[in-house]
Amino acid sequence: MRAPSAGGGFPAIFYTWKKAREAGGIARLWKAMRTRNACKTCALGMGGQAGGMVNESGHFPEVCKKSLQAMVADMGGAITPEFWADHDFEALRSLSPRELEALGRLVQPLHAGPLDDRYRPIEWSAAMDRLVEQLKKTPPERTFFYFSGRSSNEAAFLLQLFARLYGTNNVNNCSYYCHQASGVGLASVTGSGTATITLDDVDHCDLLFLIGGNPASNHPRFMRSLMELKRRRGKVVVINPMRELGLVRFKVPSDVRSLFFGTDIADEYLMPRIGSDIAVLAGIAKATIALGAVAESFVANHCEGWDAWRNWVEDLAWPDLEAACGVARSELERVAALYAESERAIFSWTMGITHHEHGVANVQTIAGLAMLRGMIGRPGAGLLPLRGHSNVQGVGSVGVTPVLKPPIMAALERSLEVELPKTSGLDTMACMEAADRGEIDLAVCLGGNLFGSNPDSAFASRALRNIPLVVQLSTTTNTGHCCGLGRETLVLPVLARDEESQPTTQESMFNFVRVSDGGPARHEGPRGEVDLVCELGERVVGNTPLDWTAMRDHDAVRALIADVVPGYGPIAEVGASKQEFVIDGRIFHDPTFPTESGRARFHPVDLPSFELESDELVVMTVRSEGQFNTVVYEDEDFYRGQDRRDIILMHPEDMEDRGFAVDDLVEVTTSTGSLRVLARPFEIARGCAAMYYPEANILVPRTLDGASKTPAFKSVRVRVRAAEPIGASSSP
């Protein structure tokens, strides 16, 4: 298939009508989208009390393919008992991620024992009895609790608290496999692990750096902000090894002028080699310093470590920087000239920055470049990690971490008059490796797809299979339900956000907390997450020191959150007031930071070395325009012009060097596995290639960033060779 001439546009409008037909008509879909609930997909955030398709600035309509896809999936029909009787695990494993998602809603608890070849629907009472039995007989240190960012603050807070009262700190969330490096890196600089700005700041910047991300596909509503920036005569600098269509030109469907005439996005588009961002950023910093554009007063009065950082940058030689990143000095100097002229610059990034062994160092270097010109601690400027799941930041805020922040720990112990466990909890990969060693007897997953989000898929399947009982709280099916089985598996169907019987809250990447009203359940059977957690609390740890029965009232949960989570005080009243709020102490419009010194910190880092053998390429796993994280809604990747997912996108000259023609069958091999895919040309940096996540996870080693424990999904050494068709025999 051919790629369009621009992202967005009329194809996006036509897609809306297609999804409306799947949902039972445009009126039915419109009604669902307009309810007062937070959007279910990315953390950019919309909806809540302003109504669906409205952002915190009040703009309407705010809509994208991701939100439509998630809503239509939740509006799907129920999976019947007959389906489970007719389909064993082998049949489920033959389905693609898209086909599994399209099966419909889970409405009955499912059970599979060690000798079962398929799921068997069971009653809720039997399912909960089995989980309670396993919890009571399992030492707490041999359990772990994994959380998806799609859950609510209320459910996440209660389940992490249950885990600690039960006796374990093995509590972690999906951010360890995405933006944990952002949190660690930002905290080391500003003392806070989240964005330093609000959405209103984006509306007032004059320059935006977009590094290692593709919001045209993954945060489509952010493209409207970029359109408005360009209309203010602002500038956009894109740093990405792939030339992404939507970052070059985009047609915002909700804006008539942009829809018909398009908007040019990138003023400068740098295409470095994968993993060389530090060299690019240091080069821009070096050129900016040479232009005399340093904010001398800011770095002297509001930062520490400036002299060491400046010396680090100036000691880097231009030939070494150019060789490291593959970007010419002249290109870096052009970007520096734009930056030197800016009065309000924002630096945004996604997992192209965090999915490396040096992800934290990447974030620290971005922050250093921002501080160089005083672009933190002022309105209209700052740091913005573009996060994925709609509440991934919220679950971290309310305590879903292996190590509770000291203020939360102290407040909980004071409020509940209890001593919580002080042992170090395991992060996500550490939990998986403990399972692989036979050290875990129970895993409870609140949403998500733990199997599908892991690197080294063979390891992930083996590790989960080694756990006596794996419990998954889910709305729809995914690869984890057939490839991530425990020796025994329970699947507990839960309500979607807009089906909850009581209001819930979610936190956006701008630190804005929304209130979702919930609504009527679409199917009989699924239960609310808070209700499930409270039943576990009542039956396993009892109503002392926490009254779990009282916690079934979400207002009571929020009152406790307000009492123990810094900045969350206003949440106590949102059930009645419906007053949404920005979390106090995280937005920096003045240059005072919650560090010991009150200053932001510069961090000199090592320039990564990533030498390849002559026959190697470096692969980054990417998401398509038709998916959201591990969930695949469409096999096509419209903006990249791809009609299937079993491909490797390569530089044309790298294909030519290997004698590959378009759609040749090739075998891609790493230390962890191999895949047979089709080779296709794409505009990507030389020596680099891209493959689709999560299917390509079988190729990704368990290489981690040492500081954040985030896997290097975008720095994978591969060898690619021609492959014979399956079934072909070699000559005798």
C-alpha positions as CSV (number, residue, x, y, z in Angstrom):
1,M,0.0,0.0,0.0
2,R,1.1,3.6,-0.6
3,A,1.6,6.0,2.2
4,P,-0.6,9.2,2.0
5,S,0.9,12.6,1.3
6,A,0.3,13.7,4.9
7,G,-0.9,12.4,8.3
8,G,-4.4,12.9,9.5
9,G,-6.8,14.4,6.9
10,F,-9.9,12.9,5.4
11,P,-8.7,9.3,5.9
12,A,-8.9,9.9,9.6
13,I,-12.5,11.1,9.2
14,F,-13.4,8.1,7.1
15,Y,-11.9,5.9,9.7
16,T,-14.2,7.4,12.3
17,W,-17.2,6.4,10.2
18,K,-15.7,2.9,9.9
19,K,-15.4,2.5,13.7
20,A,-18.9,4.0,14.1
21,R,-20.3,1.2,12.0
22,E,-18.5,-1.3,14.2
23,A,-19.9,0.3,17.3
24,G,-23.5,0.2,16.1
25,G,-23.8,3.6,14.5
26,I,-22.4,7.1,14.8
27,A,-25.0,8.2,17.4
28,R,-24.1,5.3,19.7
29,L,-20.4,6.0,19.3
30,W,-20.9,9.8,19.8
31,K,-22.8,9.2,23.0
32,A,-20.1,7.0,24.4
33,M,-17.3,9.4,23.4
34,R,-19.0,12.4,25.0
35,T,-19.5,10.9,28.4
36,R,-17.7,12.6,31.3
37,N,-14.9,10.1,31.5
38,A,-11.1,10.4,30.8
39,C,-9.9,9.1,27.5
40,K,-8.7,5.5,27.8
41,T,-5.6,5.7,25.7
42,C,-2.6,8.0,25.9
43,A,-1.6,10.2,28.8
44,L,-2.1,13.4,26.9
45,G,-5.5,13.4,28.5
46,M,-8.9,14.6,27.5
47,G,-12.5,14.1,28.8
48,G,-13.4,14.0,32.4
49,Q,-15.8,16.6,33.8
50,A,-15.6,18.9,30.8
51,G,-17.1,16.0,28.8
52,G,-15.6,13.6,26.3
53,M,-13.4,15.0,23.5
54,V,-12.5,18.2,25.5
55,N,-9.0,18.9,26.9
56,E,-8.1,20.9,30.0
57,S,-7.8,24.1,27.9
58,G,-11.5,23.6,26.9
59,H,-10.9,22.8,23.3
60,F,-13.5,20.7,21.5
61,P,-13.5,18.4,19.6
62,E,-10.4,16.5,20.8
63,V,-10.5,13.1,19.2
64,C,-8.1,10.6,17.6
65,K,-8.0,7.1,16.2
66,K,-6.6,5.7,19.5
67,S,-9.5,6.9,21.6
68,L,-12.0,5.6,19.0
69,Q,-10.3,2.2,18.8
70,A,-10.3,1.8,22.6
71,M,-13.9,2.8,22.9
72,V,-15.1,0.6,20.2
73,A,-13.2,-2.4,21.7
74,D,-15.0,-1.8,25.0
75,M,-18.3,-1.6,23.2
76,G,-17.8,-5.0,21.6
77,G,-19.9,-8.1,22.2
78,A,-19.3,-10.7,24.9
79,I,-17.2,-13.7,24.3
80,T,-19.5,-16.7,24.8
81,P,-18.9,-19.9,26.8
82,E,-19.1,-21.8,23.5
83,F,-16.1,-20.0,22.2
84,W,-13.9,-21.2,25.1
85,A,-15.2,-24.7,24.7
86,D,-14.3,-24.7,21.0
87,H,-10.9,-23.0,21.2
88,D,-7.9,-24.5,22.9
89,F,-4.7,-22.6,23.7
90,E,-3.1,-23.8,20.4
91,A,-6.0,-22.2,18.5
92,L,-5.6,-19.0,20.5
93,R,-1.9,-18.9,19.9
94,S,-2.6,-19.1,16.1
95,L,-4.5,-15.8,16.3
96,S,-2.7,-12.5,15.8
97,P,-2.7,-9.7,18.5
98,R,-5.3,-7.9,16.4
99,E,-7.5,-11.0,16.1
100,L,-7.3,-11.6,19.9
101,E,-8.3,-8.1,20.7
102,A,-11.2,-8.3,18.2
103,L,-12.8,-11.4,20.0
104,G,-14.8,-9.1,22.3
105,R,-15.3,-8.5,26.0
106,L,-14.4,-11.0,28.7
107,V,-17.5,-11.5,30.9
108,Q,-16.9,-14.6,32.9
109,P,-14.0,-15.7,35.1
110,L,-11.8,-18.2,33.3
111,H,-9.7,-20.9,34.8
112,A,-7.0,-23.2,33.4
113,G,-5.2,-25.8,35.5
114,P,-1.8,-27.4,34.8
115,L,-3.2,-30.2,32.6
116,D,-5.9,-28.1,30.8
117,D,-5.6,-27.3,27.1
118,R,-8.1,-24.5,27.2
119,Y,-9.9,-22.1,29.5
120,R,-13.0,-23.2,31.4
121,P,-15.6,-20.5,32.6
122,I,-16.2,-20.7,36.3
123,E,-18.3,-18.8,38.9
124,W,-17.0,-15.7,40.6
125,S,-17.2,-17.4,44.0
126,A,-14.9,-20.2,42.8
127,A,-12.5,-17.9,41.2
128,M,-12.1,-15.7,44.3
129,D,-11.9,-18.7,46.6
130,R,-9.0,-20.0,44.5
131,L,-7.2,-16.7,44.6
132,V,-7.8,-16.2,48.3
133,E,-6.6,-19.8,49.0
134,Q,-3.3,-19.1,47.1
135,L,-2.7,-15.8,48.9
136,K,-3.2,-17.3,52.3
137,K,-0.8,-20.2,51.7
138,T,1.9,-18.2,49.8
139,P,4.7,-16.4,51.6
140,P,4.3,-12.7,50.6
141,E,7.9,-12.5,49.4
142,R,7.0,-15.1,46.8
143,T,4.4,-13.0,45.2
144,F,4.3,-9.9,42.9
145,F,1.7,-7.4,41.8
146,Y,1.9,-5.8,38.3
147,F,-0.2,-2.8,37.3
148,S,-1.2,-1.4,33.9
149,G,-1.5,2.3,33.5
150,R,-5.1,1.9,32.3
151,S,-6.4,1.4,35.9
152,S,-7.8,4.1,38.2
153,N,-6.0,5.8,41.0
154,E,-8.4,4.3,43.4
155,A,-7.9,0.7,42.4
156,A,-4.2,1.1,42.0
157,F,-3.8,2.7,45.4
158,L,-5.8,0.0,47.1
159,L,-4.1,-2.9,45.5
160,Q,-0.6,-1.6,46.3
161,L,-1.7,-1.0,49.8
162,F,-3.2,-4.5,50.0
163,A,0.1,-5.9,48.8
164,R,2.1,-4.1,51.5
165,L,-0.3,-5.0,54.3
166,Y,-0.2,-8.6,53.0
167,G,3.6,-8.3,53.4
168,T,5.4,-7.6,50.1
169,N,6.9,-4.6,48.3
170,N,7.0,-6.5,45.0
171,V,4.7,-3.9,43.5
172,N,5.5,-2.4,40.1
173,N,3.9,-1.0,37.0
174,C,4.2,-0.9,33.2
175,S,6.3,2.3,33.3
176,Y,9.4,0.1,34.0
177,Y,9.1,-1.0,30.4
178,C,8.5,2.5,29.0
179,H,9.1,5.8,30.8
180,Q,10.8,4.8,34.0
181,A,14.0,6.3,32.7
182,S,12.1,9.6,32.3
183,G,11.1,9.6,35.9
184,V,14.5,8.6,37.2
185,G,16.3,11.1,34.9
186,L,14.0,14.0,35.7
187,A,14.1,13.4,39.5
188,S,17.9,13.5,39.3
189,V,17.7,16.9,37.7
190,T,14.6,18.8,39.2
191,G,13.7,16.6,42.2
192,S,10.4,15.6,40.5
193,G,9.9,12.8,38.1
194,T,7.2,14.3,35.9
195,A,6.7,17.0,33.3
196,T,7.6,20.5,34.4
197,I,4.9,22.2,32.3
198,T,1.1,22.3,31.7
199,L,-0.7,22.1,28.4
200,D,-1.1,25.8,28.5
201,D,2.7,26.1,28.4
202,V,2.7,24.1,25.1
203,D,0.2,26.7,23.8
204,H,2.7,29.5,24.5
205,C,6.1,28.1,23.5
206,D,7.9,29.3,20.4
207,L,10.1,26.2,19.8
208,L,9.4,22.6,20.5
209,F,12.0,19.7,20.3
210,L,10.4,16.4,19.5
211,I,12.9,13.7,20.3
212,G,12.6,10.0,19.7
213,G,8.9,10.0,19.2
214,N,6.1,9.9,16.6
215,P,3.0,11.6,18.1
216,A,1.3,11.6,14.7
217,S,0.8,7.9,15.3
218,N,0.9,7.6,19.1
219,H,-0.3,10.9,20.5
220,P,-2.4,12.2,17.5
221,R,-4.0,15.0,19.4
222,F,-0.6,16.5,20.2
223,M,-0.4,17.3,16.5
224,R,-3.0,20.1,17.0
225,S,-0.7,21.7,19.5
226,L,2.1,21.6,16.9
227,M,-0.2,23.0,14.2
228,E,-1.0,25.9,16.5
229,L,2.7,26.4,17.3
230,K,3.4,26.7,13.6
231,R,0.6,29.2,13.1
232,R,2.3,31.4,15.8
233,R,5.4,31.3,13.6
234,G,7.0,28.9,16.1
235,K,9.5,26.2,15.1
236,V,9.6,22.4,15.5
237,V,12.8,20.4,15.6
238,V,12.4,16.6,15.1
239,I,15.1,14.2,16.1
240,N,14.2,10.7,14.9
241,P,16.2,8.0,13.0
242,M,13.0,7.4,10.8
243,R,11.4,10.0,8.6
244,E,7.9,9.8,9.8
245,L,5.3,11.2,7.4
246,G,3.1,12.8,10.1
247,L,6.0,14.8,11.5
248,V,6.8,16.3,8.1
249,R,3.2,17.2,7.2
250,F,-0.1,16.7,9.0
251,K,-3.7,17.6,8.3
252,V,-5.6,18.1,11.6
253,P,-9.1,16.8,10.9
254,S,-10.8,19.1,13.4
255,D,-9.3,22.3,11.8
256,V,-10.8,23.2,8.4
257,R,-7.7,25.0,7.1
258,S,-5.3,22.3,8.1
259,L,-7.7,19.6,6.9
260,F,-7.8,21.0,3.3
261,F,-4.3,22.6,3.0
262,G,-2.2,20.7,5.5
263,T,0.4,21.9,8.1
264,D,4.1,21.6,7.6
265,I,5.4,20.4,10.9
266,A,9.2,20.0,11.1
267,D,11.5,23.0,10.5
268,E,14.5,20.8,11.1
269,Y,14.5,17.0,10.9
270,L,17.6,15.3,12.2
271,M,18.0,11.6,11.5
272,P,20.8,10.3,13.8
273,R,21.8,6.6,14.1
274,I,19.7,4.7,16.7
275,G,21.0,5.3,20.2
276,S,23.2,8.3,19.4
277,D,20.9,11.0,21.0
278,I,23.6,12.1,23.5
279,A,26.0,12.9,20.7
280,V,23.2,14.9,18.9
281,L,22.2,16.8,22.1
282,A,25.8,17.5,23.1
283,G,26.5,18.8,19.6
284,I,23.6,21.2,19.8
285,A,24.8,22.3,23.2
286,K,28.3,22.8,22.0
287,A,27.1,25.0,19.1
288,T,24.8,26.9,21.4
289,I,27.6,27.7,23.8
290,A,29.7,28.8,20.9
291,L,27.0,31.3,19.9
292,G,27.2,32.9,23.3
293,A,23.6,32.0,24.1
294,V,24.1,30.6,27.6
295,A,21.7,31.8,30.3
296,E,24.5,32.8,32.6
297,S,22.4,34.1,35.4
298,F,20.2,31.0,35.4
299,V,23.0,28.5,35.4
300,A,24.8,30.5,38.1
301,N,21.9,31.1,40.5
302,H,19.5,28.2,39.9
303,C,21.7,25.2,38.9
304,E,24.5,23.1,40.2
305,G,27.2,21.3,38.2
306,W,27.3,23.8,35.4
307,D,31.0,24.1,35.1
308,A,31.6,20.4,34.9
309,W,28.8,20.0,32.3
310,R,30.1,22.8,30.2
311,N,33.6,21.3,30.3
312,W,32.2,17.9,29.3
313,V,30.5,19.4,26.3
314,E,33.4,21.6,25.2
315,D,35.8,18.7,25.5
316,L,33.8,16.7,22.9
317,A,35.4,17.0,19.5
318,W,33.2,17.7,16.5
319,P,34.6,14.8,14.4
320,D,33.8,12.4,17.3
321,L,30.3,13.8,17.6
322,E,29.6,13.6,13.9
323,A,31.0,10.0,13.7
324,A,28.9,9.0,16.7
325,C,25.5,10.2,15.4
326,G,25.9,10.4,11.7
327,V,24.6,14.0,11.6
328,A,26.7,16.7,10.1
329,R,28.0,19.5,12.2
330,S,26.3,22.0,10.0
331,E,22.9,20.5,10.7
332,L,23.5,20.6,14.5
333,E,24.6,24.2,14.2
334,R,21.4,25.1,12.3
335,V,19.3,23.7,15.2
336,A,21.5,25.5,17.7
337,A,20.8,28.8,15.9
338,L,17.1,28.2,16.2
339,Y,17.5,27.4,19.9
340,A,19.6,30.4,20.5
341,E,16.8,32.7,19.2
342,S,14.1,31.0,21.2
343,E,12.5,32.6,24.2
344,R,10.3,29.7,25.3
345,A,11.4,26.2,24.3
346,I,9.9,22.9,25.3
347,F,11.7,19.6,25.0
348,S,9.5,16.6,24.5
349,W,10.4,12.9,24.0
350,T,9.0,9.4,24.0
351,M,10.5,5.9,24.2
352,G,13.0,6.6,21.5
353,I,14.9,8.2,24.4
354,T,14.1,5.8,27.2
355,H,14.4,2.4,25.5
356,H,18.2,2.3,25.7
357,E,20.9,1.1,28.1
358,H,21.6,4.8,28.6
359,G,18.0,6.0,28.8
360,V,18.4,7.9,32.0
361,A,21.6,9.6,30.6
362,N,19.6,10.6,27.5
363,V,17.0,12.3,29.7
364,Q,19.7,14.0,31.8
365,T,21.3,15.4,28.7
366,I,18.0,16.7,27.3
367,A,17.5,18.5,30.7
368,G,21.1,19.8,30.5
369,L,20.4,21.3,27.0
370,A,17.2,22.9,28.4
371,M,19.0,24.4,31.5
372,L,21.8,25.7,29.3
373,R,19.4,28.4,28.1
374,G,17.2,28.7,31.3
375,M,14.3,26.8,29.7
376,I,13.2,25.2,33.0
377,G,11.4,27.2,35.7
378,R,9.6,29.7,33.5
379,P,6.2,29.8,31.8
380,G,6.0,28.4,28.2
381,A,9.2,26.4,28.6
382,G,10.3,23.1,30.1
383,L,10.5,19.3,29.9
384,L,7.7,17.1,28.7
385,P,7.9,13.3,28.5
386,L,5.1,12.2,26.2
387,R,3.8,9.2,28.3
388,G,1.7,6.3,27.0
389,H,-1.1,4.8,29.2
390,S,-3.8,7.3,30.3
391,N,-3.0,6.8,34.0
392,V,0.5,5.4,34.0
393,Q,1.7,8.5,35.8
394,G,-1.2,8.3,38.3
395,V,-0.6,4.8,39.4
396,G,3.0,5.8,40.2
397,S,1.9,8.8,42.1
398,V,-0.4,6.8,44.4
399,G,2.3,4.3,45.4
400,V,2.6,1.6,42.7
401,T,6.4,1.4,43.0
402,P,8.7,-1.2,44.6
403,V,10.0,1.4,46.9
404,L,7.4,3.7,48.4
405,K,8.5,7.4,48.6
406,P,9.4,8.1,52.2
407,P,6.6,10.7,52.7
408,I,3.9,8.3,51.5
409,M,5.4,5.5,53.7
410,A,5.5,7.7,56.8
411,A,2.0,9.0,56.2
412,L,0.5,5.5,55.7
413,E,2.1,4.2,58.8
414,R,0.9,7.2,60.8
415,S,-2.6,7.1,59.4
416,L,-3.1,3.3,59.7
417,E,-1.0,2.9,62.8
418,V,0.9,0.0,61.2
419,E,4.4,-0.8,60.2
420,L,4.7,-1.6,56.5
421,P,7.5,-3.9,55.1
422,K,10.8,-2.2,54.6
423,T,12.4,-4.8,52.4
424,S,13.4,-3.7,48.9
425,G,10.7,-4.6,46.4
426,L,11.4,-6.1,42.9
427,D,11.0,-4.1,39.7
428,T,9.2,-5.6,36.8
429,M,12.1,-7.4,35.2
430,A,13.4,-8.5,38.6
431,C,10.0,-10.1,39.2
432,M,10.1,-11.9,35.9
433,E,13.7,-13.2,36.5
434,A,12.7,-14.3,40.0
435,A,9.8,-16.2,38.4
436,D,12.2,-17.8,36.0
437,R,14.3,-19.0,38.9
438,G,11.3,-20.6,40.6
439,E,11.0,-17.9,43.3
440,I,7.5,-16.7,42.7
441,D,4.3,-18.6,43.5
442,L,1.7,-16.0,42.7
443,A,1.4,-13.1,40.2
444,V,-1.5,-10.7,40.2
445,C,-1.8,-8.5,37.1
446,L,-4.1,-5.5,37.2
447,G,-4.7,-5.0,33.5
448,G,-2.1,-4.9,30.8
449,N,-0.2,-7.7,29.0
450,L,2.8,-8.6,31.0
451,F,3.9,-11.3,28.6
452,G,3.5,-9.0,25.5
453,S,5.3,-6.1,27.1
454,N,8.4,-8.1,28.0
455,P,11.6,-8.4,26.0
456,D,12.9,-11.9,25.1
457,S,9.4,-13.5,24.5
458,A,10.7,-17.0,25.0
459,F,12.0,-16.1,28.4
460,A,8.8,-14.3,29.3
461,S,6.6,-17.3,28.5
462,R,8.9,-19.6,30.4
463,A,9.1,-17.4,33.4
464,L,5.3,-17.0,33.7
465,R,4.8,-20.7,33.1
466,N,7.0,-21.3,36.1
467,I,4.5,-19.5,38.4
468,P,2.0,-21.8,40.2
469,L,-0.8,-19.2,39.8
470,V,-1.0,-16.2,37.5
471,V,-4.1,-14.0,37.9
472,Q,-5.0,-11.4,35.2
473,L,-7.7,-8.7,35.6
474,S,-8.7,-7.9,32.1
475,T,-11.4,-6.4,29.8
476,T,-10.4,-8.0,26.5
477,T,-8.1,-10.9,25.4
478,N,-4.5,-10.5,24.4
479,T,-1.4,-12.6,23.8
480,G,-0.8,-12.9,27.5
481,H,-3.9,-15.0,27.9
482,C,-2.5,-17.7,25.7
483,C,1.3,-17.2,25.7
484,G,1.7,-15.9,29.3
485,L,0.0,-18.7,31.2
486,G,1.0,-19.8,34.6
487,R,1.0,-23.4,35.6
488,E,-2.5,-22.4,36.7
489,T,-4.2,-19.3,35.4
490,L,-7.2,-17.2,36.4
491,V,-8.7,-14.5,34.2
492,L,-11.0,-12.1,36.1
493,P,-13.2,-9.8,33.9
494,V,-13.4,-6.2,35.0
495,L,-15.4,-3.2,34.1
496,A,-14.0,-0.5,31.7
497,R,-13.5,3.0,33.1
498,D,-16.8,4.3,31.7
499,E,-18.7,1.4,33.2
500,E,-17.7,1.9,36.8
501,S,-20.6,2.4,39.2
502,Q,-18.7,5.2,41.1
503,P,-16.4,8.0,39.9
504,T,-12.7,7.3,39.5
505,T,-9.7,9.5,38.8
506,Q,-6.8,9.5,36.4
507,E,-3.7,11.7,36.1
508,S,-2.4,13.0,32.8
509,M,1.2,13.6,31.8
510,F,0.6,17.3,32.5
511,N,-0.1,16.4,36.2
512,F,-3.8,17.1,35.7
513,V,-6.2,14.9,37.6
514,R,-9.5,14.1,35.9
515,V,-12.7,12.7,37.4
516,S,-14.4,10.0,35.4
517,D,-18.1,9.5,36.2
518,G,-18.3,5.9,35.0
519,G,-21.6,4.6,33.7
520,P,-23.8,1.6,33.0
521,A,-22.1,-1.8,32.5
522,R,-22.4,-3.1,28.9
523,H,-22.4,-6.7,30.0
524,E,-23.3,-8.7,33.0
525,G,-20.4,-10.4,34.7
526,P,-17.4,-8.1,34.9
527,R,-16.8,-6.5,38.3
528,G,-15.2,-3.2,39.4
529,E,-11.6,-3.3,40.3
530,V,-12.0,-1.6,43.7
531,D,-14.7,-4.1,44.6
532,L,-12.4,-7.0,43.8
533,V,-9.5,-5.6,45.8
534,C,-11.7,-4.9,48.8
535,E,-12.9,-8.5,48.8
536,L,-9.3,-9.7,48.8
537,G,-8.6,-7.3,51.7
538,E,-11.5,-8.4,53.7
539,R,-10.8,-12.1,53.2
540,V,-7.0,-12.1,53.4
541,V,-5.7,-9.4,55.7
542,G,-9.0,-8.5,57.5
543,N,-10.5,-5.2,58.4
544,T,-7.7,-4.1,60.7
545,P,-5.8,-1.8,60.3
546,L,-7.8,-0.8,57.2
547,D,-11.6,-1.1,56.9
548,W,-11.8,-2.7,53.5
549,T,-15.6,-2.7,53.7
550,A,-15.6,1.1,54.0
551,M,-13.1,1.3,51.1
552,R,-15.7,0.0,48.7
553,D,-16.9,3.6,48.8
554,H,-14.5,5.4,46.4
555,D,-14.8,8.7,48.4
556,A,-13.2,6.8,51.3
557,V,-10.4,5.7,49.1
558,R,-9.8,9.2,47.9
559,A,-9.8,10.6,51.4
560,L,-7.0,8.3,52.3
561,I,-5.1,9.2,49.2
562,A,-5.4,12.8,50.0
563,D,-4.1,12.2,53.5
564,V,-0.9,10.3,52.4
565,V,0.1,11.3,48.8
566,P,1.8,14.7,48.5
567,G,0.1,17.2,46.2
568,Y,-3.1,15.1,46.1
569,G,-5.0,16.9,48.8
570,P,-7.8,18.1,46.5
571,I,-8.7,14.6,45.5
572,A,-10.6,14.1,48.8
573,E,-13.5,16.3,47.6
574,V,-13.7,15.5,43.9
575,G,-16.4,12.9,44.3
576,A,-18.8,15.6,45.4
577,S,-17.3,18.7,43.9
578,K,-16.2,17.2,40.5
579,Q,-13.4,19.8,40.7
580,E,-10.4,18.6,38.7
581,F,-7.0,19.9,39.6
582,V,-3.3,20.2,38.8
583,I,-1.0,18.4,41.4
584,D,0.7,20.9,43.6
585,G,4.5,21.1,43.6
586,R,5.3,19.6,40.1
587,I,4.9,22.5,37.7
588,F,7.9,24.8,37.6
589,H,7.1,28.3,36.5
590,D,9.7,29.7,38.8
591,P,13.3,28.4,39.1
592,T,13.0,26.8,42.5
593,F,13.2,23.1,42.6
594,P,12.5,20.4,45.2
595,T,16.1,19.3,45.5
596,E,18.3,19.5,48.6
597,S,19.9,22.7,47.3
598,G,16.7,24.1,45.6
599,R,18.7,24.1,42.4
600,A,18.4,21.9,39.3
601,R,21.4,19.6,38.6
602,F,23.5,19.2,35.5
603,H,24.8,15.7,34.8
604,P,27.8,15.0,32.6
605,V,27.4,11.6,31.1
606,D,29.5,9.2,29.0
607,L,29.1,9.2,25.2
608,P,27.7,5.8,24.4
609,S,29.7,3.5,22.2
610,F,27.6,1.2,19.9
611,E,30.1,-0.4,17.5
612,L,28.5,-2.8,15.0
613,E,30.0,-5.7,13.2
614,S,30.1,-5.4,9.4
615,D,27.1,-7.7,9.0
616,E,25.0,-6.2,11.8
617,L,22.2,-3.7,11.9
618,V,20.7,-2.0,15.0
619,V,16.9,-2.4,15.2
620,M,14.4,-0.4,17.2
621,T,11.0,-1.8,17.9
622,V,8.2,0.6,16.9
623,R,4.5,0.9,17.2
624,S,2.2,1.4,14.2
625,E,-0.5,3.9,13.6
626,G,-3.0,1.1,14.1
627,Q,-2.0,0.0,17.6
628,F,-1.7,1.2,21.2
629,N,1.2,-0.2,23.2
630,T,0.7,-4.0,23.0
631,V,-2.8,-3.8,21.7
632,V,-3.1,-4.1,17.9
633,Y,-6.3,-2.8,16.4
634,E,-5.3,-2.8,12.7
635,D,-2.6,-4.7,10.9
636,E,-2.0,-1.8,8.5
637,D,0.4,1.0,9.3
638,F,-1.2,3.6,7.1
639,Y,1.3,6.5,7.6
640,R,4.3,4.3,6.8
641,G,2.5,2.7,3.8
642,Q,2.7,-0.8,5.2
643,D,-0.1,-3.4,4.8
644,R,1.3,-5.9,7.3
645,R,3.4,-6.2,10.5
646,D,5.7,-9.1,9.7
647,I,8.4,-6.9,8.1
648,I,11.7,-5.3,8.7
649,L,12.1,-1.7,7.5
650,M,15.6,-1.1,6.2
651,H,17.6,1.7,4.5
652,P,17.6,0.9,0.8
653,E,21.4,0.8,0.6
654,D,21.5,-1.7,3.5
655,M,19.1,-3.9,1.5
656,E,21.2,-3.5,-1.7
657,D,24.4,-4.4,0.2
658,R,22.7,-7.7,1.2
659,G,21.2,-8.4,-2.2
660,F,17.6,-8.0,-0.9
661,A,14.7,-7.0,-3.2
662,V,11.4,-5.6,-1.9
663,D,9.5,-8.3,0.0
664,D,12.3,-10.8,0.0
665,L,11.9,-13.3,2.8
666,V,14.7,-12.8,5.4
667,E,15.6,-14.2,8.7
668,V,16.4,-11.7,11.5
669,T,18.5,-13.2,14.3
670,T,19.7,-12.0,17.7
671,S,21.1,-13.7,20.8
672,T,17.6,-14.4,22.0
673,G,15.7,-15.6,18.9
674,S,14.9,-15.3,15.2
675,L,12.0,-14.1,13.0
676,R,11.3,-14.7,9.4
677,V,9.9,-11.5,7.9
678,L,9.7,-9.5,4.7
679,A,12.4,-6.9,3.9
680,R,11.1,-3.5,2.9
681,P,12.9,-0.2,2.2
682,F,12.2,2.9,4.3
683,E,13.8,6.3,4.9
684,I,15.8,5.5,8.0
685,A,19.3,6.2,9.1
686,R,22.0,4.0,7.5
687,G,22.8,0.9,9.5
688,C,19.4,1.0,11.3
689,A,16.2,-0.8,10.9
690,A,12.7,-1.0,12.5
691,M,10.4,-3.9,13.4
692,Y,7.0,-3.9,15.0
693,Y,6.5,-4.3,18.8
694,P,5.3,-6.6,20.4
695,E,5.8,-9.2,17.7
696,A,9.6,-8.5,17.5
697,N,10.1,-8.8,21.2
698,I,11.3,-12.3,20.7
699,L,14.5,-10.7,19.3
700,V,15.0,-8.2,22.2
701,P,17.6,-9.3,24.8
702,R,17.1,-8.5,28.5
703,T,19.5,-5.6,28.4
704,L,18.6,-2.9,30.9
705,D,19.4,0.6,31.7
706,G,21.2,0.3,35.0
707,A,19.5,3.2,36.7
708,S,15.9,2.7,35.6
709,K,15.8,-1.0,34.8
710,T,14.1,-0.2,31.5
711,P,14.8,-2.7,28.7
712,A,16.7,-1.5,25.6
713,F,13.8,-2.2,23.1
714,K,15.4,0.3,20.6
715,S,19.0,-0.8,20.6
716,V,18.9,-4.4,19.3
717,R,21.9,-5.8,17.4
718,V,20.6,-8.0,14.6
719,R,21.9,-10.0,11.7
720,V,19.7,-10.3,8.6
721,R,20.1,-12.9,5.9
722,A,18.1,-14.3,3.1
723,A,15.7,-17.1,4.2
724,E,14.3,-20.0,2.2
725,P,10.6,-20.3,2.2
726,I,9.2,-22.6,4.9
727,G,9.2,-26.2,3.6
728,A,11.9,-25.7,1.0
729,S,14.5,-28.4,0.9
730,S,18.1,-27.9,0.3
731,S,20.0,-29.8,-2.4
732,P,21.5,-33.2,-1.3
